[in-house]
Amino acid sequence: MPLLLPREGDSDGGYAVADYRAVRPDLGTLDDLRDLATRLRREGISLVLDLVLNHVAREHPWAVAARTGDERYRRYFHVFPDRTGPDAYERTLPEVFPATAPGNFTWDDEPRRLGLDDVQHLPVGPRLVEPRRARRGSSTSCCSSPGSASRCCGSTRSRSSGSDWAPAQNQPEVHAITQALRAVARIACPATVFKAEAIVGPHDLVHYLGQGRHHGRVSDLAYHNGLMVHVWSMLASGDVRLAARALAALPPVPSTTAWVAYVRCHDDIGWAVDDADAAAVGLDGHAHRAFLSDWYGGDFPGSWARGLVFQHDPATGDRRISGTAASLVGLADAVDPQQVDAALARLLLAHAIVLGWGGVPVLWSGDELGQPNDPHWADEPGHGDDNRWAHRPRLDPGAVARRHDPGTVPGRVFEGLQRLVRARAAMPHLDASVAAEVLTPSDPGVLPVLRRHPLGPLLEPVQRDRRAAPVAGAARARRGPGGRRRRDHRRPRGSRRRRPPVAAAVRRGLAGRGHRTCGAAGRSRGRPRRR
C-alpha cells in the first residue's frame, strides 16, 4: 500500500495523496526510508513504491490552488460549471465504487463547480494531457520523495497511465504520456522500472506493456490481472476452456517486458471475463461473471469459498470479491482433514499456475502462511465501508512461528510454496523472455501451457482433479514452430531412454495433491516417479 503522506481521515488506504514529497509520519521519516532501502538492497531485495499520479487528495497543493480559482491549476483538472459535461461522460463511464460513491463527479462548494472524482470523493482526477501538468507529473515520478527514486526505490508501481482513471482507459494519449514519464525517469534515475496496475479488459491489458509504436516503451512490468481471474474461474468451474481461449488470445508482449503474476493482491477481484471469449466456448459472459461472484461470495450451492461481495452495482449486476487466498479456497473454514487437504490442494495449484507462468510472481503478505480474512477488518476507523481490508490482515506472529511445523496449516502452506519456488528457480524455461503458449485443451479439465526454450520444450499441463485425462501438446512439444520433429532428446539406438531434466524438475516441484503434471514425453501421471 502507499507510504506517501495521505490526507487525514479516510484516505482510501493511502491513495488520496496530499504530498508526494513526504512519507506517513507513523511509518517514519525520509531518512528511515532510505535506511530501509539500503538494508533491503544488501539482502538483494528491491523496494517498490506505490506512486499514484492519476489522482490527488483534495488537500494536495494543486487541488487547493484549483479550488481557489487559479486558472493555471484549474486546467490540470476536469472542472465543469453544470451537469451538461458530466452527464455526457456518465453515459459511458464505468463506476468504480457504485455502492459507496456512485457517479464520477462531485459538486464542490468552494469553486461551485463539478469536478471529476476518481476514488470515493477523496482524490480529484487531474488532466494528464496538459503540458505543464505532464511536466509536473514527470517531476513527481522522479522526485516523489527527495531522492526516493534514485536512492530508495528500485521499482515504481505506476497508476498514472490511466488504467483506472475512467475517461482515459487505454486511450492512445495515455501510453504516450507514460512513455514520456518513463523516458524522463531513464535519465534521472535509470535503475527504476515502471510497473503498471491496469485493471482493464483482457484485450486492453497488453497495451500497457507497449504495442505498435509504443512497443516496449511504456511500462516494464504489468499486473497480469487476466491470469488471476482465470485461475479462480478454473478452480470454481473445473473447466479450463474459457481460460485457454482468453489467455491464448492475448498478443505477445515485448521481450524486454514481463508480466507480474499473482493469485491475490491488495485489491478486490473484478471478473474481467470478455463476452466474446465466453461465447466462443459456449458460455454467457454475464452469467459466468454472476456465477463467479456467487461462488466466491459463498452463495452458490456446494461452494467452499468464503469471500465477501464488494461494490454490488444493481444497474449492471456486477459484484467484485474481497478475500484472502486461503479464504477463497475454503481453507479458513475447513474442519476435517479431508476438507483441509482439498483446500490446500486448491491453494497450491493456484500458486503453481502463477509460478509456472513466468515473469515476476508476487505473493501477498499472509498468503505464504494461509492467513484467513481478518474478522475485525471493520473495527479500524475509516475501514468500515471497505471490506477489502478483510484481505489486508496484519501478519499473524503465531502463524509465522508455526511456518516450519509440517503438522500445522501455516507449515504445510509455507513448505508447499517453498517447494514450488525451488522448482521454479531450477527452470530457465520460465524466464520472462520465453513466451507462454497456451494450447487447445484436449480435455476440459487440463490446461496445457507450452514454453519453447533453447534447452528444449517445457510442457506444463495443470489438472484440478485426480482422474486420468489425455494431455494436449505432447507431440507438439517435440516439434519446433515449423512442425518438424525436434532431435534434442532422441536417444541413440540401444541406449537408455533419458527424460529431459526439466521434466523431472516439473515433477518434483509442481506435482502436488489434486493435480497432475507431466513432462515433454506427454504421459499423464498422478505422482512423481522416484528416480
C-alpha positions in Angstrom: 0.0 0.0 0.0 1.2 3.6 -0.5 3.6 5.1 2.1 3.4 8.7 0.9 1.6 11.3 3.0 -2.2 10.9 2.6 -5.0 13.2 3.6 -6.2 12.9 7.2 -9.0 10.5 8.0 -10.4 8.2 5.3 -7.8 8.2 2.5 -8.8 5.1 0.5 -5.9 3.2 2.1 -3.4 6.0 1.4 -4.2 6.5 -2.3 -5.5 10.0 -1.7 -2.0 11.6 -1.6 -1.7 15.0 -0.1 2.1 15.4 -0.5 4.3 13.3 -2.9 7.5 14.5 -1.2 6.7 13.2 2.3 6.0 9.9 3.9 3.5 9.0 6.5 4.8 10.1 9.9 3.5 6.9 11.6 5.9 4.9 9.4 9.0 7.2 9.9 11.0 9.8 8.1 12.6 10.0 4.7 15.9 9.1 6.3 14.2 6.0 7.7 13.0 5.1 4.2 16.5 5.5 2.8 18.0 3.3 5.5 15.3 0.7 4.9 16.0 0.7 1.2 19.8 0.3 1.8 19.3 -2.6 4.1 16.9 -4.3 1.7 19.4 -3.8 -1.2 22.1 -5.5 0.8 19.8 -8.6 1.0 19.2 -8.5 -2.7 15.7 -7.0 -2.3 14.4 -4.0 -4.3 11.9 -1.6 -2.8 8.8 -0.9 -4.8 7.0 2.4 -4.2 3.3 2.7 -5.0 3.1 6.0 -6.8 -0.3 7.2 -7.9 -0.2 10.1 -10.3 -3.7 10.0 -11.8 -5.5 11.3 -8.8 -4.6 13.5 -5.8 -6.3 14.3 -2.5 -8.4 17.5 -2.2 -5.7 18.8 0.2 -2.9 18.5 -2.4 -1.5 22.0 -3.4 -2.6 21.5 -7.0 -6.2 20.8 -6.0 -6.2 23.6 -3.3 -5.0 26.1 -5.9 -7.5 24.9 -8.5 -10.4 25.2 -6.0 -9.4 28.8 -5.0 -9.7 29.9 -8.7 -6.1 29.7 -10.0 -6.7 29.1 -13.7 -3.3 27.6 -14.3 -4.0 24.8 -11.8 -7.7 24.5 -12.7 -6.6 23.4 -16.2 -5.0 20.4 -14.5 -8.4 19.1 -13.7 -11.8 18.3 -15.3 -14.0 21.1 -13.8 -17.5 22.0 -15.1 -19.9 24.7 -14.2 -23.0 22.5 -14.5 -24.1 18.9 -15.3 -24.0 19.1 -19.1 -20.5 17.9 -19.5 -20.5 15.4 -16.6 -23.8 13.9 -17.8 -22.3 13.3 -21.2 -19.4 11.5 -19.6 -21.6 9.4 -17.3 -23.4 7.8 -20.2 -20.3 5.8 -21.0 -18.1 5.9 -17.9 -17.9 2.8 -15.7 -18.4 3.4 -11.9 -15.5 2.5 -9.7 -17.4 2.5 -6.4 -21.2 2.3 -7.2 -22.2 1.3 -3.8 -20.4 3.9 -1.7 -19.7 6.7 -4.2 -22.0 6.5 -7.2 -21.1 8.5 -10.3 -17.8 10.0 -11.3 -18.2 13.7 -10.5 -18.7 15.6 -7.2 -20.1 19.1 -6.6 -17.5 21.3 -4.7 -19.0 24.3 -2.9 -15.7 26.3 -2.9 -15.4 26.8 -6.7 -19.1 26.0 -7.1 -18.1 23.6 -9.9 -18.4 19.8 -10.6 -15.0 18.0 -10.5 -14.0 14.6 -11.8 -13.6 12.4 -8.7 -11.7 9.2 -9.3 -12.0 7.4 -5.9 -14.6 7.8 -3.2 -14.9 11.6 -3.5 -11.4 11.9 -2.0 -8.9 12.4 -4.8 -9.5 14.8 -7.6 -8.7 13.3 -11.1 -6.3 15.5 -12.9 -5.9 16.1 -16.6 -2.7 14.3 -17.7 -2.7 15.9 -21.2 -2.0 19.5 -20.2 1.7 20.1 -21.0 2.6 21.8 -17.7 0.7 19.0 -15.8 2.7 16.4 -17.7 6.0 18.1 -16.7 4.9 18.3 -13.1 3.9 14.6 -13.3 7.4 13.6 -14.6 9.0 15.7 -11.8 6.8 13.9 -9.3 7.5 10.5 -10.7 11.3 11.0 -10.2 11.2 13.1 -7.0 8.1 11.9 -5.1 10.4 11.9 -2.1 13.6 13.8 -2.4 16.0 11.3 -3.9 13.5 8.5 -3.4 13.5 7.1 -6.9 17.3 7.2 -7.3 18.3 6.3 -3.7 15.4 4.2 -2.3 13.3 2.7 -5.0 14.1 0.0 -7.5 10.6 0.0 -9.0 7.6 2.3 -9.2 4.1 0.8 -9.3 2.5 3.4 -11.6 -1.2 4.0 -11.8 -0.5 7.2 -13.8 -1.3 5.5 -17.2 -5.0 5.8 -17.0 -5.6 2.2 -16.1 -8.3 3.1 -13.5 -8.8 6.8 -14.4 -12.0 6.0 -16.2 -12.1 8.6 -19.1 -8.6 7.7 -20.2 -8.6 3.9 -20.0 -6.3 2.6 -22.8 -6.6 5.8 -24.9 -3.6 6.4 -27.2 -2.6 9.6 -25.3 -2.3 7.5 -22.1 0.5 5.4 -23.5 2.3 8.5 -25.0 2.2 10.2 -21.6 3.5 7.1 -19.8 6.2 6.7 -22.4 7.3 10.3 -21.8 7.4 9.8 -18.0 9.4 6.6 -18.5 11.9 8.4 -20.7 12.4 11.1 -18.1 12.9 8.5 -15.4 15.5 6.8 -17.6 17.6 10.0 -17.5 17.1 11.0 -13.8 17.0 7.5 -12.2 17.9 4.8 -14.8 17.6 1.9 -12.4 13.9 2.5 -11.9 11.4 0.3 -13.6 7.7 1.1 -14.2 5.1 -1.4 -13.2 1.5 -0.8 -14.4 -1.6 -1.7 -12.5 -4.0 -1.8 -15.4 -7.3 -3.3 -14.3 -8.9 -3.3 -17.7 -10.4 -5.8 -20.1 -8.3 -8.8 -21.3 -7.6 -7.4 -24.8 -6.6 -4.0 -23.5 -4.1 -5.4 -21.0 -1.1 -5.9 -23.3 -1.1 -2.2 -24.4 0.3 -1.2 -21.0 3.5 -3.1 -21.9 3.6 -1.4 -25.3 2.1 -2.2 -28.6 2.7 -0.7 -32.1 4.8 2.5 -31.9 4.9 2.2 -28.1 6.4 -1.3 -28.3 8.5 -1.9 -25.2 8.4 1.9 -24.2 5.6 2.1 -21.8 5.8 0.0 -18.6 8.5 -2.6 -17.9 6.1 -4.7 -15.8 2.3 -5.1 -15.7 0.0 -7.0 -13.5 -1.5 -10.0 -15.3 -5.0 -9.4 -14.0 -6.4 -11.8 -16.6 -4.3 -14.7 -15.4 -5.6 -14.2 -11.8 -9.2 -14.0 -12.9 -9.0 -17.2 -14.9 -7.1 -19.1 -12.2 -10.1 -18.5 -9.9 -12.5 -19.2 -12.8 -10.9 -22.6 -13.4 -11.0 -23.5 -9.7 -14.7 -22.7 -9.4 -15.9 -24.3 -12.7 -13.4 -27.1 -13.0 -13.3 -26.2 -16.7 -10.2 -24.7 -18.4 -11.6 -24.0 -21.8 -12.6 -20.3 -21.1 -9.1 -19.7 -19.6 -7.4 -21.4 -22.6 -9.3 -19.3 -25.0 -8.8 -15.9 -23.2 -5.1 -16.4 -22.4 -4.2 -17.8 -25.9 -5.9 -14.7 -27.5 -3.5 -12.2 -25.7 -1.0 -10.8 -28.2 2.7 -11.4 -27.3 4.3 -8.8 -25.2 7.7 -7.2 -25.9 10.6 -9.4 -24.9 12.1 -6.6 -22.7 9.0 -6.6 -20.5 7.3 -9.0 -18.2 4.1 -9.9 -16.5 3.6 -9.7 -12.8 1.7 -12.9 -12.0 -0.3 -13.3 -8.7 -3.0 -15.3 -7.1 -4.2 -12.4 -5.0 -3.2 -8.8 -4.4 -4.3 -5.9 -2.2 -7.4 -5.1 -4.3 -10.7 -6.7 -4.9 -11.2 -9.2 -7.8 -13.2 -7.8 -10.7 -14.3 -10.6 -13.1 -12.6 -9.4 -16.3 -14.2 -12.1 -18.5 -14.7 -11.0 -22.1 -18.1 -11.7 -23.5 -16.7 -12.8 -26.9 -14.3 -15.2 -25.2 -17.1 -16.6 -23.1 -19.4 -17.0 -26.2 -16.6 -18.8 -28.1 -16.7 -21.6 -25.5 -20.5 -21.7 -25.2 -20.9 -19.5 -22.1 -22.8 -16.3 -21.4 -20.3 -13.8 -20.2 -22.7 -12.0 -17.8 -24.0 -15.3 -16.4 -20.5 -16.6 -15.8 -19.4 -13.5 -14.0 -22.5 -13.8 -11.8 -21.7 -17.4 -11.1 -18.1 -16.5 -10.0 -19.5 -13.8 -7.7 -22.0 -16.3 -6.2 -19.3 -19.0 -5.9 -16.7 -16.9 -4.2 -19.2 -15.0 -2.1 -20.2 -18.4 -0.7 -23.8 -18.2 -2.1 -23.6 -20.9 -4.7 -24.7 -24.4 -3.6 -21.6 -26.5 -2.9 -19.2 -23.6 -2.7 -16.3 -23.9 -0.4 -15.3 -20.2 -0.8 -15.7 -17.6 2.0 -15.2 -14.3 0.2 -17.0 -11.0 0.6 -19.0 -9.2 -2.1 -17.6 -5.8 -2.8 -19.4 -2.9 -4.6 -22.5 -4.5 -5.9 -23.8 -2.5 -8.8 -27.6 -3.1 -9.2 -27.6 -1.3 -12.6 -25.2 -3.8 -14.2 -25.3 -6.7 -11.7 -21.6 -6.6 -11.3 -20.2 -7.8 -8.0 -16.5 -7.8 -7.1 -15.0 -10.1 -4.5 -12.7 -9.5 -1.5 -10.9 -12.2 0.5 -7.5 -13.7 1.2 -6.4 -16.6 -1.0 -6.9 -19.0 2.0 -10.5 -17.9 2.5 -11.3 -18.0 -1.2 -10.1 -21.7 -1.5 -12.1 -22.7 1.6 -9.1 -23.2 3.9 -10.3 -20.8 6.5 -13.4 -22.8 7.3 -12.1 -26.3 6.6 -12.8 -28.6 9.6 -12.0 -32.2 8.9 -8.7 -33.5 7.4 -10.2 -34.2 4.0 -11.5 -30.6 3.7 -8.1 -29.2 4.7 -6.3 -31.4 2.2 -8.7 -30.4 -0.6 -8.4 -26.7 0.3 -4.6 -26.9 0.4 -4.5 -28.6 -2.9 -6.6 -25.8 -4.5 -4.3 -23.2 -2.9 -1.1 -24.8 -4.1 -2.5 -25.5 -7.5 -3.3 -21.8 -7.9 0.2 -20.8 -6.8 1.7 -23.5 -9.1 0.0 -22.0 -12.2 1.2 -18.5 -11.2 4.8 -19.6 -10.5 4.8 -21.6 -13.7 3.7 -18.7 -15.9 7.0 -16.9 -16.0 7.6 -13.2 -15.4 7.7 -11.9 -11.8 5.5 -13.8 -9.3 4.1 -11.8 -6.4 3.0 -13.2 -3.1 0.7 -11.0 -0.9 1.7 -10.8 2.8 0.0 -13.5 4.8 -0.8 -15.8 1.8 2.5 -17.6 2.5 1.0 -18.8 5.8 -2.6 -19.4 4.7 -4.0 -16.5 6.7 -7.8 -16.1 6.6 -9.8 -13.0 6.3 -9.4 -10.6 9.1 -12.6 -10.9 11.1 -12.1 -7.5 12.7 -11.5 -5.6 9.4 -14.3 -3.1 10.0 -13.2 -2.1 13.5 -10.5 0.2 12.5 -11.6 3.8 11.8 -12.1 4.5 8.1 -12.3 0.9 7.1 -16.0 0.1 7.9 -17.2 0.8 4.3 -14.4 -1.1 2.5 -14.3 -4.8 3.0 -11.1 -5.1 1.1 -9.4 -4.6 4.4 -10.5 -8.1 5.2 -7.7 -9.4 2.9 -5.2 -7.0 4.3 -4.6 -8.5 7.7 -1.7 -7.8 9.9 0.8 -10.6 9.8 0.0 -13.2 12.5 3.1 -13.8 14.7 1.7 -17.2 15.8 1.4 -18.3 12.2 4.9 -17.1 11.5 6.2 -19.2 14.4 4.5 -22.3 13.1 5.7 -22.0 9.5 8.2 -24.8 9.9 5.8 -27.1 11.6 4.6 -29.6 9.0 1.7 -30.6 11.2 0.1 -27.1 11.0 -1.7 -25.3 8.2 0.9 -22.5 8.1 3.6 -25.1 8.0 2.0 -27.0 5.1 1.3 -23.9 3.1 4.8 -22.5 3.7 6.6 -25.8 2.8 4.4 -26.2 -0.3 5.3 -22.8 -1.5 8.9 -23.3 -0.8 8.8 -26.5 -2.9 7.2 -24.6 -5.8 9.7 -21.8 -5.6 12.6 -24.2 -5.7 11.2 -25.9 -8.7 10.7 -22.6 -10.5 14.3 -21.5 -9.7 15.6 -24.7 -11.3 13.8 -24.0 -14.7 15.3 -21.4 -17.1 12.3 -22.1 -19.3 10.3 -19.8 -17.0 12.4 -16.7 -17.9 10.2 -13.8 -18.8 11.6 -13.7 -22.3 10.2 -17.2 -23.1 6.6 -16.8 -24.1 3.8 -19.0 -22.5 2.0 -20.7 -25.4 -1.5 -21.9 -24.3 -2.5 -24.9 -26.4 -6.0 -26.0 -27.2 -7.1 -28.4 -24.4 -7.9 -32.0 -25.4 -9.7 -32.4 -22.1 -11.8 -29.6 -20.4 -10.1 -30.4 -17.1 -6.5 -30.0 -18.3 -4.8 -26.7 -19.2 -1.7 -27.3 -21.4 0.9 -24.5 -21.5 4.0 -24.9 -23.7 7.2 -22.9 -23.4 9.9 -23.2 -26.1 13.4 -22.7 -24.8 16.8 -23.5 -26.5 17.3 -26.2 -23.8 14.2 -27.9 -25.0 10.4 -27.5 -24.7 8.6 -27.4 -21.3 5.0 -28.6 -21.3 3.0 -27.6 -18.2 -0.3 -29.4 -18.1 -2.3 -28.4 -15.0 -5.2 -30.5 -13.8 -7.7 -29.8 -11.0 -8.7 -33.3 -10.1 -7.1 -36.8 -9.9 -8.8 -38.6 -12.8 -6.8 -39.9 -15.8 -7.0 -37.5 -18.7 -5.3 -37.0 -22.1 -2.8 -34.1 -22.4 -2.7 -32.0 -25.5 0.6 -30.8 -26.8 2.9 -33.7 -26.1 3.6 -34.3 -29.8 3.7 -30.6 -30.4 6.3 -30.1 -27.7 8.6 -32.4 -29.6 8.3 -30.2 -32.7 9.6 -26.8 -33.4 7.4 -23.9 -34.5 7.6 -25.2 -38.1 6.2 -28.6 -37.2 9.5 -30.6 -37.7 10.3 -33.1 -35.1 13.0 -32.0 -32.7 16.0 -34.2 -32.2 17.0 -32.6 -28.8 16.2 -35.6 -26.7 16.3 -38.5 -29.2 18.5 -41.3 -27.9 21.0 -43.4 -29.9 19.8 -46.9 -30.7 20.4 -49.3 -27.8 21.0 -46.5 -25.2 18.9 -46.0 -22.1 16.0 -43.6 -22.5 16.7 -40.4 -20.7 13.9 -38.0 -19.7 14.7 -34.3 -20.2 15.9 -32.9 -16.9 13.3 -30.1 -16.9 10.6 -32.7 -16.9 11.9 -34.2 -13.6 12.1 -30.7 -12.1 8.4 -30.1 -13.1 7.5 -33.5 -11.5 9.4 -32.8 -8.2 8.2 -29.2 -7.8 4.8 -28.8 -9.4 3.3 -32.3 -8.7 1.0 -31.8 -5.7 -2.2 -33.2 -4.3 -5.2 -32.7 -6.5 -3.4 -32.0 -9.8 -1.1 -33.7 -12.3 1.9 -32.7 -14.3 3.9 -34.3 -17.0 7.0 -33.6 -19.0 7.7 -33.4 -22.6 7.0 -37.1 -23.1 3.4 -36.3 -22.5 2.2 -39.3 -20.4 -0.1 -38.2 -17.6 0.9 -39.4 -14.2 -0.5 -38.8 -10.7 2.6 -38.9 -8.5 6.2 -38.2 -9.5 8.3 -41.3 -10.1 11.2 -41.7 -7.7 14.5 -41.9 -9.5 
